[in-house]
Amino acid sequence: MRHRRIEVDEDVWSYLKQEAVPFEDTPNSVLRRILLIDKQRLKSKASNQDKNEVRHSNIEPKFLRNSPAALEQILEVVFHTKRGFTRQESTNFVARNRSIAPQTVIDKYCRQLYLNARQFDNLLADPSLSELKKLLKRIFPEYGDVIEDFVVNISHQSNVSA
């Protein structure tokens, strides 16, 4: 496919960045989606998103009052990922649910845990979540019981649904 170079003003660039899925979209893919060039994919994605909203909304993890937002967001991403969603889908769902940018959620499980996305994915891949649990307890030592209970419950739910 032939590519053309265009110039956009700062307002348009800001809008494109706002509409982009971090680490996934390019300016071209955002414009393609916005301009409805790829209508079939959009319809399919919307249908899947509706199904995902229902699946996401079933049982949400509960947290103590005054739990750090960072810990809550990380555990919510873990929760949804363990229920069969990708990390990206889980991140986007948590962001929408909290009315924050996906990058804000990514910041919690990357920068605040001193990890990159691949390292976080590797921790999520462990069925026991033992290394993630150790890391979270080291970063949030006063919430060790919350973390322990969460991991036990998520492991139990995974075993029940398996």
Buried (B, 14 or more C-beta within 10 A) or exposed (E): EEEEEEEEEEEEEEEBBEBBEBEEBEBBBBBBBEEEEEEEEBEEEEEEBEEBEEEBEEEEBEBEEEBBEBBBBBBBBBBBBBBEBEBBBBBBBBBBBBEBEBBBBBBBBBEBBEBEBEBBBEBBEEEEBEEBBEBBBEBBEEBEEBBEBBBEBBBEBBEEEE
